[in-house]
Amino acid sequence: MMEPDRVKQLIENGMPGSRAEVSGDGHHFQAVIISPDFEGKPILERHRMVKAALKEHFDSGELHALSMQTLTPGQWEERRQ
């Protein structure tokens, strides 16, 4: 079973410059990922970027389900206000 902190680490290592907040029960995870690399990209492409960073873990079955919000740093700041 994978822990939320491990998913966070995998995202941040696989997407340098990103920040992630991850919660979950070991099987299903929710993540908010903030990355300047998302700038100008549609949501589907952003999700593909995150899934690419986690591909081997999805393929192995170690990571099963990930619900995500993908935000640019500007969108994150707007959301926090």
VEXKOL-184070 format. One line per 5 residues: for each residue x, y, z of N, C-alpha, C, O. Coordinates in steps of 0.1 Angstrom, whole numbers. Layout:
<atoms>
X,Y,Z,X,Y,Z,X,Y,Z,X,Y,Z ~ ...
</atoms>
This chain:
<atoms>
8,-12,0,0,0,0,9,12,0,19,13,8 ~ 5,22,-8,13,34,-10,7,45,-1,-5,46,1 ~ 16,53,5,12,64,14,11,77,7,18,79,-3 ~ 3,86,11,2,99,4,15,107,3,18,113,-7 ~ 23,106,13,36,113,13,45,107,1,53,114,-5
44,94,-1,51,88,-12,46,93,-26,54,95,-35 ~ 33,94,-27,28,99,-40,32,114,-42,36,117,-53 ~ 32,121,-31,37,135,-32,51,136,-37,55,143,-46 ~ 60,127,-31,74,127,-34,76,123,-49,84,129,-56 ~ 68,113,-54,69,108,-67,65,120,-77,72,121,-88
55,127,-74,50,138,-83,61,149,-83,65,153,-94 ~ 66,153,-71,75,164,-71,89,160,-77,95,168,-83 ~ 93,147,-76,105,143,-82,104,141,-97,113,144,-105 ~ 92,137,-101,89,135,-116,86,148,-123,87,148,-135 ~ 83,158,-116,80,171,-122,87,182,-114,81,189,-106
100,183,-117,108,193,-110,102,207,-110,97,212,-121 ~ 102,214,-99,96,227,-98,82,227,-94,76,238,-92 ~ 76,215,-93,62,214,-89,61,213,-73,70,209,-67 ~ 49,215,-68,45,213,-54,32,205,-55,24,207,-63 ~ 31,195,-45,19,187,-45,14,186,-31,22,185,-21
1,186,-29,-5,182,-17,-14,170,-19,-22,170,-28 ~ -11,159,-12,-17,147,-15,-24,141,-2,-18,141,8 ~ -36,136,-4,-43,129,7,-48,116,1,-49,114,-11 ~ -52,107,9,-57,94,4,-57,83,15,-52,85,26 ~ -62,72,11,-64,60,20,-54,49,16,-56,38,22
-45,51,8,-35,41,4,-39,34,-9,-31,27,-15 ~ -52,36,-14,-56,31,-27,-61,42,-36,-58,41,-48 ~ -68,51,-30,-74,62,-38,-68,75,-32,-68,77,-20 ~ -63,83,-41,-56,95,-37,-62,108,-44,-68,107,-55 ~ -61,119,-36,-65,132,-42,-53,141,-41,-46,141,-31
-50,148,-52,-38,156,-52,-42,170,-58,-50,171,-67 ~ -35,180,-52,-35,193,-58,-20,195,-62,-11,195,-54 ~ -18,197,-75,-4,199,-80,-3,213,-86,-11,217,-94 ~ 7,220,-82,10,233,-86,23,233,-94,34,229,-88 ~ 23,238,-106,35,238,-114,35,249,-124,25,251,-131
46,256,-126,47,266,-136,47,260,-150,43,266,-160 ~ 50,247,-151,49,240,-164,35,238,-169,33,235,-181 ~ 25,241,-161,11,240,-165,6,252,-173,-4,252,-179 ~ 14,263,-172,10,276,-178,7,274,-193,15,268,-201 ~ -5,278,-197,-9,278,-211,-14,264,-216,-17,262,-228
-14,254,-207,-18,241,-211,-32,237,-206,-36,241,-195 ~ -40,230,-215,-53,227,-211,-53,216,-200,-42,209,-198 ~ -64,214,-193,-64,205,-181,-60,190,-186,-53,184,-178 ~ -65,186,-197,-62,172,-201,-46,170,-203,-41,160,-199 ~ -40,180,-209,-25,179,-210,-18,180,-197,-8,173,-195
-23,188,-188,-17,188,-174,-18,175,-167,-9,170,-161 ~ -30,168,-168,-32,155,-162,-23,145,-168,-18,136,-161 ~ -21,146,-181,-12,136,-188,3,138,-183,10,128,-182 ~ 6,151,-180,20,153,-175,22,146,-162,32,140,-159 ~ 12,147,-153,13,141,-140,13,126,-141,21,119,-135
4,121,-149,3,106,-151,16,101,-157,20,90,-154 ~ 23,109,-166,36,104,-171,46,103,-161,54,94,-161 ~ 46,112,-151,55,112,-140,53,100,-131,62,95,-124 ~ 41,95,-131,37,83,-122,35,70,-130,31,60,-124 ~ 38,70,-143,35,59,-152,39,45,-146,31,36,-146
51,44,-142,56,31,-138,48,26,-126,46,14,-124 ~ 43,35,-117,36,31,-105,21,27,-109,15,19,-102 ~ 16,34,-119,3,30,-124,4,17,-131,-5,8,-129 ~ 14,15,-139,16,3,-147,18,-9,-138,13,-20,-141 ~ 25,-8,-127,27,-19,-118,15,-22,-109,15,-32,-103
5,-13,-109,-6,-15,-100,-4,-10,-86,-13,-10,-78 ~ 8,-5,-83,11,1,-70,2,13,-67,-2,16,-56 ~ -1,21,-77,-9,33,-77,-21,30,-85,-20,27,-97 ~ -33,31,-79,-45,27,-85,-54,39,-90,-57,39,-102 ~ -57,48,-82,-66,59,-85,-60,72,-80,-57,73,-68
-60,82,-89,-56,96,-85,-65,106,-91,-66,107,-103 ~ -72,113,-82,-80,125,-86,-71,137,-84,-65,138,-74 ~ -71,146,-94,-62,157,-93,-67,170,-97,-76,171,-106 ~ -62,180,-91,-64,194,-95,-50,199,-99,-41,198,-92 ~ -49,204,-111,-36,209,-116,-37,224,-118,-45,229,-126
-29,231,-111,-29,246,-111,-16,252,-114,-5,246,-111 ~ -16,264,-121,-4,271,-122,-2,279,-109,-11,280,-101 ~ 10,284,-106,12,292,-94,2,303,-92,-2,306,-81 ~ -1,310,-103,-10,321,-103,-24,316,-99,-31,323,-91 ~ -28,305,-105,-42,300,-101,-42,296,-87,-52,297,-80
-31,290,-82,-30,286,-68,-32,299,-59,-39,298,-49 ~ -25,309,-62,-26,322,-54,-40,327,-54,-45,332,-44 ~ -46,327,-66,-60,332,-67,-70,324,-58,-78,329,-52 ~ -67,311,-58,-76,302,-51,-74,304,-36,-84,302,-28 ~ -63,308,-31,-60,309,-17,-66,322,-12,-67,324,0
-69,332,-20,-74,345,-16,-89,344,-12,-94,355,-8
</atoms>
